[in-house]
Amino acid sequence: MQNSEANILSPEKWVNKYGDYLYGYAMSKLFNKELAEDLLQETFLAAFKGKENFKGKSNEKTWLISILKRKIFDYYRKKAKNIEQTQNYDSPFIEDKFMHGQWKQERAPKQWDITDADLSSDEGFLNVLKKCISFLPDKWKSVFSLKHIEGVSTNEICDELDVSESNIWVILHRSRLKLRECIEKLWFK
């Protein structure tokens, strides 16, 4: 028996020991209970099937997290690839905010008098943010989540989703505008 096999828990114990942590991690990235549960189940299944490949170079929790991260990344990649490339990103919520390259006075963003630290631990705000992210078009949600939640590099996103770097930046910019508008409507009013 290899040393790594001696240190690995039985798959039946993974759920009890790591399930809550992994579920919380998945929820923080996906904002969808059913999807988080599905990907967590897929993670445990993949780990069970590949337990012989666990070399013990990391601890079991880290190994399971890496499998879950890959499952989440694959989910966003597949979702983005299934979206029609002809999806219209010239939606009115962006176009009606500007006139001659300037913000229309009534549509200009409000000044937020709150620090990032104040919002990062505010459960109410985080719920509003999750809701606002869920309103984004699927491709935008995929790109935004991969970049800002998963921390995937722009080059990796381009390769995985088969889109240009300039398209990624346009999607991110429009996503941020939409999120700002949504947060202003749901949080600040």
trRosetta pair geometry for C-beta under 8 A, 3 or more apart (Angstrom, degrees):
i j d omega theta_ij theta_ji phi_ij phi_ji
1 5 5.1 -121 -174 84 89 127
1 6 5.7 102 132 -60 119 91
2 5 4.6 96 59 4 81 104
2 6 7.3 -145 96 -8 46 85
2 56 7.8 -158 134 -9 110 134
3 6 5.7 -55 -155 30 35 113
3 7 6.8 21 154 -11 66 109
3 56 6.3 -100 103 40 89 175
4 7 5.9 -63 -150 41 36 106
4 8 6.3 41 154 -33 69 106
4 54 5.9 -169 156 117 127 83
4 55 5.6 -138 -70 177 168 26
4 56 2.9 -138 -107 -33 103 120
5 8 5.8 -49 -142 23 33 114
7 56 6.0 91 54 -121 132 118
7 60 7.7 -160 131 -43 91 107
8 51 6.5 132 164 -168 155 107
8 54 5.9 103 -93 94 138 145
8 56 7.6 -108 -52 -81 94 91
8 60 6.1 131 -129 -90 69 120
9 13 4.3 -105 168 78 123 124
9 14 6.1 154 91 -64 122 67
9 17 6.4 177 -50 17 179 152
9 60 6.1 52 12 -135 99 174
10 13 5.2 88 62 5 77 103
10 14 7.9 -122 101 -22 45 81
11 14 5.4 -31 -156 0 46 120
11 44 7.1 112 -167 -175 100 92
11 47 7.0 156 -120 107 101 101
11 48 4.7 51 -123 -103 151 97
11 51 6.8 -99 -65 -64 107 146
12 15 7.2 -51 -177 21 37 103
12 16 8.0 20 140 1 62 109
13 16 5.6 -60 -158 45 53 109
13 17 5.5 35 153 -11 84 116
14 17 6.2 -70 -139 47 24 99
14 18 5.4 -37 -174 37 67 113
14 19 7.2 104 130 -52 64 82
14 44 6.0 157 103 -127 136 101
14 47 6.8 147 -134 101 167 147
14 60 7.5 -129 -111 160 94 126
14 64 6.8 158 -159 -94 118 146
15 18 7.3 -70 -111 58 11 72
15 19 4.3 34 -169 -59 55 129
15 44 6.6 20 -72 -112 88 149
16 19 6.5 20 -55 6 11 117
18 21 5.5 -68 -161 49 59 110
18 22 5.3 52 147 -22 91 112
18 60 7.4 -127 -51 121 144 101
18 61 5.6 -177 -110 -113 123 81
18 64 5.6 69 148 76 159 163
19 22 6.0 -64 -142 41 24 106
19 23 6.0 25 161 -20 65 110
19 40 7.2 80 -147 176 73 133
20 23 5.7 -55 -144 36 28 112
20 24 6.4 29 156 -18 63 106
21 24 5.8 -57 -152 36 29 111
21 25 6.4 30 151 -20 64 106
21 61 7.1 -7 93 -149 150 115
22 25 5.5 -51 -147 35 34 115
22 26 6.3 34 153 -19 66 104
22 40 5.5 126 123 -129 113 106
22 43 6.6 -154 180 90 141 156
22 64 6.1 -70 -88 136 133 119
22 65 6.9 -146 -108 -89 88 66
22 68 5.7 -170 -156 -68 104 158
23 26 5.7 -54 -148 37 31 110
23 27 6.3 31 154 -19 65 106
23 36 6.0 86 -156 149 68 117
23 37 7.3 19 -127 -88 104 60
23 40 5.6 -1 -88 -85 71 157
24 27 5.7 -53 -145 37 30 111
24 28 6.4 31 156 -21 64 106
25 28 5.9 -58 -152 33 29 111
25 29 6.7 12 155 -7 62 111
25 65 6.5 -84 167 -127 174 95
25 68 6.5 80 100 119 127 149
26 29 6.0 -71 -153 44 31 103
26 30 5.6 -8 166 9 72 123
26 35 7.8 -160 162 112 112 76
26 36 3.8 135 120 -146 116 91
26 37 8.0 163 105 -42 149 29
26 39 5.6 170 -140 78 133 118
26 40 5.5 -105 -18 -58 160 97
26 68 6.2 -101 -73 -174 97 124
26 72 6.8 -165 -128 -77 76 118
27 30 6.3 -72 -121 52 25 89
27 31 7.0 83 -175 -83 60 27
27 32 7.9 -160 -127 47 63 33
27 33 7.0 14 -109 -96 105 55
27 36 4.8 6 -70 -100 65 162
28 149 7.6 177 137 -165 75 111
29 72 5.3 1 124 -151 144 152
29 145 6.8 95 -177 -173 73 110
29 149 5.3 139 -133 147 69 124
29 150 6.4 65 -142 -72 119 81
30 35 5.0 -146 168 100 140 120
30 36 5.1 179 60 -69 137 84
30 39 7.1 168 -57 18 156 143
30 72 6.6 -126 -63 -129 102 107
30 75 7.6 1 -109 97 116 154
30 145 7.9 57 -100 -156 41 147
31 130 4.2 174 -133 -156 123 101
31 133 5.9 138 1 80 167 125
31 134 6.0 -135 123 -62 134 99
32 35 3.9 41 96 24 118 117
32 36 6.2 165 84 -19 60 85
32 134 7.7 126 -69 -105 96 114
33 36 5.8 -59 -147 35 25 111
33 37 6.4 23 157 -17 63 107
34 37 5.7 -55 -150 36 31 111
34 38 6.3 32 152 -20 65 106
35 38 5.6 -53 -146 36 33 112
35 39 6.2 24 159 -12 67 107
35 75 7.2 107 -174 -163 116 154
36 39 6.1 -59 -144 42 27 103
36 40 6.1 30 155 -22 63 110
37 40 5.7 -56 -146 36 28 113
37 41 6.4 30 154 -20 63 105
38 41 5.8 -56 -153 35 30 111
38 42 6.4 28 151 -16 65 106
39 42 5.3 -49 -145 39 37 114
39 43 6.2 47 150 -28 65 101
39 68 6.6 93 142 -148 104 79
39 71 4.6 146 -162 133 100 128
39 72 6.2 69 -175 -72 157 68
39 75 6.4 -55 -90 -46 129 142
40 43 5.4 -47 -149 29 33 117
40 44 6.7 30 154 -15 64 101
40 68 6.9 9 -104 -117 58 116
41 44 6.0 -54 -151 37 32 107
41 45 6.3 32 151 -18 65 108
42 45 5.5 -56 -146 39 32 113
42 46 6.1 33 156 -19 67 106
42 71 5.4 145 96 -134 121 140
43 46 5.9 -55 -146 37 27 108
43 47 6.2 27 154 -18 63 108
43 64 6.3 79 160 -170 118 82
43 67 4.9 125 -149 114 86 109
43 68 4.4 3 -106 -81 146 77
43 71 5.5 -102 -71 -9 86 152
44 47 5.6 -54 -145 38 31 113
44 48 6.3 35 154 -23 64 105
44 64 7.8 15 -87 -141 59 113
45 48 5.7 -53 -148 33 30 112
45 49 6.4 24 155 -14 64 107
46 49 5.8 -57 -147 41 30 108
46 50 5.9 -2 162 8 67 116
46 67 5.4 176 93 -168 125 127
46 71 7.3 -165 3 -68 149 116
47 50 6.2 -73 -136 55 24 90
47 51 6.2 56 158 -71 65 81
47 54 7.9 39 -159 -58 82 124
47 63 7.3 109 -125 127 112 103
47 64 5.8 -3 -87 -107 149 82
47 67 5.6 -143 -65 11 92 174
48 51 6.0 -17 -148 -29 27 113
50 53 4.6 -38 179 31 90 120
50 54 7.2 110 127 -37 81 80
50 67 7.9 171 57 -104 135 131
51 54 5.5 -29 -160 2 49 117
54 60 7.5 22 -162 -110 146 73
54 63 5.7 39 -127 -158 108 161
58 62 4.0 -99 158 88 126 132
58 63 5.4 158 82 -54 110 80
58 66 7.7 93 68 -15 159 134
59 62 5.1 94 57 10 72 103
59 63 7.1 -134 100 -6 37 92
60 63 5.5 -57 -149 36 33 115
60 64 6.3 31 155 -17 68 105
61 64 5.9 -56 -149 37 30 108
61 65 6.3 31 152 -20 64 106
62 65 5.6 -52 -146 36 31 113
62 66 6.4 33 154 -21 64 103
63 66 5.9 -54 -152 32 29 111
63 67 6.8 29 150 -17 62 103
64 67 5.6 -52 -152 34 36 112
64 68 6.3 35 151 -17 67 106
65 68 5.5 -56 -147 40 33 112
65 69 6.2 40 153 -24 67 103
66 69 5.6 -46 -144 32 32 115
66 70 6.6 34 154 -18 61 103
67 70 5.8 -56 -155 35 31 111
67 71 6.5 33 148 -21 65 105
68 71 5.5 -52 -148 34 35 114
68 72 6.4 35 153 -19 67 103
69 72 5.8 -55 -150 36 31 110
69 73 6.2 31 152 -18 66 107
69 150 7.1 127 -156 -145 92 104
70 73 5.6 -52 -144 39 32 113
70 74 6.1 35 154 -20 65 106
71 74 5.7 -53 -146 37 28 112
71 75 6.4 35 151 -25 62 103
72 75 5.6 -50 -151 30 32 115
72 76 6.7 25 154 -12 64 103
72 150 6.6 179 115 -95 123 124
73 76 6.0 -58 -152 39 31 106
73 77 6.2 31 152 -20 66 110
73 146 6.9 83 -127 -120 75 100
73 150 6.4 125 -84 -157 86 158
73 152 6.8 121 -120 -77 112 139
73 160 7.3 -83 171 -147 100 162
74 77 5.5 -55 -143 38 32 113
74 78 6.1 29 160 -17 67 107
75 78 6.1 -59 -147 38 25 106
75 79 6.2 23 156 -18 63 112
76 79 5.7 -56 -143 39 29 113
76 80 6.2 28 159 -18 65 108
76 142 4.3 145 -169 -146 89 88
76 145 5.8 -148 -108 83 139 120
76 146 5.3 170 128 -61 156 104
76 150 7.6 -125 8 -17 157 148
77 80 6.0 -59 -148 38 26 107
77 81 6.3 21 157 -16 63 111
77 142 7.5 144 -68 -169 24 128
77 160 4.6 -86 -114 166 118 111
77 161 6.2 -136 -133 -76 68 70
78 81 5.8 -59 -145 38 30 109
78 82 6.3 28 158 -21 65 110
79 82 6.0 -60 -150 34 28 110
79 83 7.1 35 151 -31 61 101
79 138 5.7 -129 161 177 106 113
79 141 7.9 -52 124 84 139 105
79 142 5.3 -176 87 -81 109 127
80 83 5.9 -49 -158 17 36 115
80 138 7.1 -173 -92 135 51 91
80 139 5.2 91 -134 -125 80 71
80 142 4.0 -151 -63 103 107 165
80 143 7.0 102 -109 -48 137 75
80 160 8.0 76 61 120 136 91
80 161 4.6 -37 117 -128 144 111
80 163 7.9 -85 161 -19 128 125
81 161 6.6 -150 -63 -141 76 59
81 162 7.0 67 -107 26 95 114
83 87 5.8 -17 160 -35 107 141
83 137 7.7 100 -148 156 146 100
83 138 5.1 -177 -81 85 130 118
83 139 4.6 -134 76 -57 163 102
83 142 8.0 -153 -7 5 136 139
84 87 5.1 132 79 -49 86 81
87 137 6.5 141 168 173 140 145
87 139 6.2 165 55 7 156 137
88 91 6.8 118 119 -63 94 72
89 137 7.6 -125 -103 37 75 155
89 140 7.8 135 -121 -64 105 112
89 170 7.1 82 132 136 154 114
89 171 7.1 -90 -130 -97 147 72
89 174 6.2 140 -179 50 108 177
90 94 7.3 -107 -153 61 45 119
90 95 6.4 47 179 -49 81 125
91 94 6.1 88 71 12 72 95
91 95 7.3 -165 98 1 34 100
91 174 8.0 109 34 -171 102 127
92 95 5.6 -69 -133 48 40 104
92 96 5.3 24 178 -14 81 115
93 96 7.0 -48 -125 37 17 101
93 97 7.4 25 160 -31 48 112
93 177 7.4 152 126 125 100 107
93 178 6.1 72 111 -105 143 84
93 181 6.2 -157 -178 55 119 171
94 97 6.2 -66 -166 19 33 115
94 98 7.8 -5 160 2 64 107
94 174 5.9 -47 -74 -131 144 95
94 177 5.8 73 -104 108 92 152
94 178 7.7 -52 -61 -61 92 83
95 98 7.2 -82 -163 39 34 92
96 104 7.4 -43 155 9 61 146
96 107 6.7 -170 122 -102 77 159
97 103 6.3 -35 160 -137 87 73
97 104 6.1 -143 -172 23 36 99
97 107 4.2 -156 -132 143 68 135
97 108 7.8 127 -172 -78 95 36
97 177 7.5 -149 22 -171 164 127
98 101 6.5 6 -179 -116 118 12
98 102 6.6 143 -153 70 76 29
98 103 6.4 -56 -102 -99 64 36
98 104 6.6 -149 -100 -21 11 83
98 107 7.9 -105 -44 92 37 135
99 102 6.1 -33 69 64 68 81
99 104 5.2 78 -5 -77 109 88
103 107 6.2 -149 -176 86 84 83
103 108 3.8 84 142 -95 140 87
103 109 7.4 -97 -128 4 151 68
104 107 4.2 48 67 27 101 111
104 108 6.9 -151 78 -40 45 74
105 108 6.1 -32 -150 -8 27 114
109 180 5.8 -30 -119 156 123 136
109 184 7.2 -150 -145 -62 72 146
110 184 5.8 135 22 -130 117 125
110 188 6.6 -173 72 130 151 165
112 188 7.5 -112 -110 -84 86 137
114 118 4.9 -110 -178 74 94 140
114 119 6.1 91 132 -46 122 102
115 118 4.8 105 60 -2 76 101
115 119 7.5 -158 96 1 45 86
116 119 6.0 -67 -153 42 36 103
116 120 5.9 40 156 -34 73 108
117 120 5.9 -48 -138 24 29 114
117 121 7.5 1 173 4 58 103
118 121 7.7 -93 -174 42 22 86
118 122 6.5 22 149 -34 63 122
119 122 5.3 -62 -142 26 40 119
119 125 4.7 -110 -153 129 85 164
119 126 7.9 142 166 -55 76 70
120 126 8.0 57 -162 -71 30 106
122 125 4.0 55 93 15 115 113
122 126 6.5 166 88 -15 60 85
123 126 5.6 -55 -144 38 32 112
123 127 6.4 36 156 -22 65 103
124 127 5.8 -54 -152 33 29 111
124 128 6.7 28 151 -16 63 104
124 187 7.8 130 132 -128 95 91
125 128 5.6 -55 -152 36 36 111
125 129 6.2 38 150 -21 69 104
125 187 6.1 51 -120 -130 76 133
126 129 5.4 -49 -145 35 35 115
126 130 6.4 38 154 -20 65 102
127 130 5.7 -50 -148 35 32 112
127 131 6.4 33 152 -19 63 105
128 131 5.6 -55 -149 37 32 112
128 132 6.2 32 153 -19 66 107
128 182 7.9 169 167 134 89 92
128 183 6.1 99 135 -124 119 71
128 186 4.8 169 -148 113 111 120
128 187 4.7 114 145 -70 170 101
129 132 5.7 -56 -147 38 30 111
129 133 6.3 32 154 -20 65 104
129 179 7.4 31 -143 -164 73 112
129 183 6.8 15 -89 -95 67 111
130 133 5.7 -52 -148 34 30 111
130 134 6.5 33 152 -22 63 104
131 134 5.6 -55 -154 32 32 114
131 135 7.0 34 148 -23 63 102
131 182 7.7 -160 104 162 85 126
131 186 6.7 -149 86 177 131 171
132 135 5.7 -52 -157 27 37 113
132 136 7.6 53 146 -35 61 89
132 178 7.6 161 176 129 98 81
132 179 5.1 99 140 -137 128 70
132 182 3.7 143 -129 111 109 139
132 183 5.7 -29 -62 -57 163 72
132 186 6.7 -153 -64 30 103 141
133 136 5.8 -34 -166 3 44 116
133 141 6.2 104 171 -128 80 94
133 144 6.8 -154 -138 104 99 137
133 145 7.2 94 -172 -71 130 97
133 179 6.9 18 -77 -107 63 112
134 141 7.4 44 -117 -114 27 138
135 178 7.3 -152 102 157 105 117
135 182 6.0 164 53 -107 144 149
136 140 4.3 -121 172 95 113 115
136 141 4.3 150 85 -64 115 82
136 144 6.4 -30 152 16 176 144
136 175 5.7 24 -129 -132 138 92
136 178 6.1 122 -101 101 85 143
136 179 7.3 -15 -66 -64 115 88
137 140 4.6 83 60 11 82 109
137 141 6.8 -154 89 -11 37 89
138 141 5.6 -56 -145 36 29 113
138 142 6.3 30 157 -21 65 105
139 142 5.6 -51 -149 34 33 113
139 143 6.4 27 155 -14 66 106
139 161 7.9 115 -152 -165 92 135
139 171 6.7 -94 127 -135 97 138
140 143 6.0 -58 -147 40 30 106
140 144 5.9 27 157 -16 67 112
140 171 5.4 -161 -112 -171 70 96
140 174 6.6 -92 -119 94 129 103
140 175 4.6 167 -177 -85 108 104
140 178 7.3 38 155 36 156 148
141 144 5.9 -56 -138 42 25 109
141 145 5.9 22 163 -17 63 113
141 175 7.8 159 -72 -126 36 125
142 145 6.1 -61 -143 40 22 107
142 146 6.2 19 161 -16 62 111
142 161 7.0 137 125 -101 128 135
143 146 6.0 -58 -145 38 26 109
143 147 6.1 14 161 -10 64 114
143 157 6.3 85 -135 -173 75 137
143 161 7.0 -36 -85 -25 87 174
143 163 7.8 -47 -92 56 124 152
143 168 6.0 -173 -154 -141 127 74
143 171 4.6 45 72 118 162 138
143 172 6.3 -115 133 -65 117 75
143 175 7.0 -160 82 -36 104 148
144 147 6.1 -67 -146 43 24 104
144 148 5.7 -26 178 24 65 116
144 149 7.5 55 130 -7 69 101
144 171 7.5 -129 -47 138 78 96
144 172 6.4 142 -93 -117 71 66
144 175 4.4 -161 -73 169 127 160
144 176 8.0 167 -117 -54 117 64
144 179 7.8 144 -149 -44 154 134
145 148 7.0 -70 -118 55 18 79
145 149 4.6 -29 -157 32 62 127
145 150 6.3 56 145 -10 70 100
146 149 7.4 -2 -41 51 10 84
146 150 5.0 -34 -143 43 41 127
146 152 4.4 -40 171 37 89 131
146 156 8.0 -146 167 101 122 102
146 157 5.2 134 115 -103 138 110
146 160 7.8 -163 -145 71 156 140
146 161 8.0 -157 16 -36 166 127
147 150 7.5 48 6 53 12 84
147 151 7.6 37 177 -107 29 18
147 152 6.3 -76 -85 59 38 80
147 154 7.1 34 -113 -84 109 67
147 157 6.3 -14 -67 -58 88 154
147 168 7.5 134 -68 -180 136 110
147 172 6.2 -34 59 -101 166 123
148 151 7.6 24 -159 -72 12 50
152 156 4.9 -112 176 85 100 128
152 157 5.5 119 113 -58 118 90
152 160 7.8 -38 170 17 149 144
153 156 4.6 94 60 6 84 103
153 157 7.1 -150 95 -6 44 85
154 157 5.7 -56 -149 36 33 112
154 158 6.3 37 152 -22 67 104
154 165 5.9 60 155 -133 120 94
154 168 5.6 142 -151 112 94 158
154 169 7.9 14 -135 -58 134 83
155 158 5.6 -52 -149 34 31 114
155 159 6.4 28 155 -16 65 106
155 165 7.6 -14 -87 -90 55 111
156 159 5.7 -56 -148 39 32 110
156 160 6.0 22 159 -13 68 112
157 160 6.0 -60 -139 43 27 105
157 161 5.7 -6 172 10 67 117
157 163 7.6 -36 135 55 85 104
157 168 5.7 106 103 -120 128 136
158 161 6.8 -72 -131 52 16 87
158 162 7.7 62 170 -105 51 12
158 163 5.9 -111 -131 73 60 62
158 164 6.6 14 -136 -153 112 16
158 165 5.5 -30 -81 -70 140 67
158 168 6.1 -79 -73 -39 84 135
159 162 7.5 9 -178 -71 23 50
163 167 4.5 -109 170 87 108 134
163 168 6.0 134 105 -57 115 79
163 171 7.8 25 142 -12 158 140
164 167 4.5 99 58 4 81 103
164 168 7.1 -136 99 -7 46 83
165 168 5.5 -47 -153 29 37 116
165 169 6.7 32 152 -16 66 102
166 169 5.8 -54 -151 37 36 109
166 170 6.5 38 150 -20 66 104
167 170 5.6 -51 -147 35 35 112
167 171 6.3 35 154 -18 66 105
168 171 5.9 -59 -151 38 28 110
168 172 6.2 27 153 -18 65 108
169 172 5.6 -51 -142 38 33 112
169 173 6.2 36 156 -22 65 105
170 173 5.8 -54 -147 35 29 112
170 174 6.3 21 157 -12 64 109
171 174 6.0 -60 -146 42 28 106
171 175 6.1 33 154 -24 64 109
172 175 5.6 -53 -144 35 29 114
172 176 6.4 30 157 -20 64 104
173 176 5.9 -56 -152 33 28 110
173 177 6.6 28 151 -17 63 105
174 177 5.6 -50 -148 35 36 113
174 178 6.3 35 154 -18 66 106
175 178 5.8 -58 -149 39 30 110
175 179 6.1 29 154 -18 66 108
176 179 5.7 -54 -142 39 30 111
176 180 6.2 34 156 -23 64 105
177 180 5.8 -54 -149 34 28 112
177 181 6.5 27 154 -17 63 106
178 181 5.8 -55 -150 37 31 111
178 182 6.2 29 154 -17 65 109
179 182 5.7 -56 -144 39 31 111
179 183 6.1 30 158 -19 67 108
180 183 5.9 -56 -145 38 27 109
180 184 6.3 29 156 -20 63 107
181 184 5.8 -57 -150 35 28 112
181 185 6.5 22 154 -15 63 108
182 185 5.8 -60 -151 38 31 108
182 186 6.0 0 163 3 69 115
183 186 6.3 -67 -131 51 26 92
183 187 4.8 -13 -176 15 70 126
183 188 7.1 60 137 -10 71 99
184 187 7.0 -46 -92 51 14 88
184 188 5.1 -33 -147 36 52 125
184 189 7.1 61 152 -26 59 98
185 188 7.7 24 -15 47 10 83
185 189 5.9 -23 -159 11 36 131
186 189 7.4 -6 -61 39 6 96
